Amino acid sequence: MNPNSVLEFLRDHPQFLEDNAHLLSNAPAWSQDGRVLSLTERQLRTLREKNTILERQLRDMLRAGTDNDVIGERLHRVTLAFFAARDLTTTLDVLRQSLAEDFQVPFVAVRLWAAPVNVTRPLVECLPVCAEVQEYADKLDAPYCGRDVGGEIKSWFNGAKALGSFALIPLRTRQTFGLLALASPDEQRFPPGMGTVYLTRLSELASMTLERYLSF
């Protein structure tokens, strides 16, 4: 094999030098622009690239940790507000206000098909819900995120136009008794495949709170 063939092989297989660094400690390597690099310089460049990737991953982790702390604080705040509520109407007001102000959810709808207790006026949240929606909510193992939402659920948002994404959260304790629906014009607010850990926690928190004012 002549020198040109060796150089051509090294250009086409740059990983070879890294995989065999113990044998080629003094051999040159080729950069992508065709310049000859020493193996030491190439290794330093590779380390810098790896360090850049690690730094980016660390920043992402720190940012995610900060975001999680913020969400945890907001859930704690709504928990305290739920404890202070003394009836179903106030509890529903707390839920809507928290989602709107703390979580910037533009559209919120709740439907309950268990009978309210000690309610002196009709509530929109207790309007009749079709059997299909009740069955759908009962079958949800986790909150649903996406765009595929039935017409009855869309009607809960009082004719709001151009809703791009939805989160449907079952309300249940011993049994499913309602559905919490969130909506946004932004298609990426509740995209399919979105993580639902905090939506599940919200479901559990709201369900335990609302159950106190319902009869089964």
Buried (B, 14 or more C-beta within 10 A) or exposed (E): EEEEEEEEEBEEEBEBBEEEBEEBEEBBBBEEEEEEBEBEBBBEEEEEEEEEEEEEEEEEEEEEEEEEEEBEEBBEEBBEBBEEBEBBBBBBEBBBEBBEEBBEBBBBBBBBBBEBEEBEEEEEBBEEBEEEBBEBBEEBEEBBBBEEBEEEBBEBBEEBEEBBBBBBBBBBEEEBBBBBBBBBEEEEBBEEEBEBEBBBBBBBBBBEBBBEBBEE
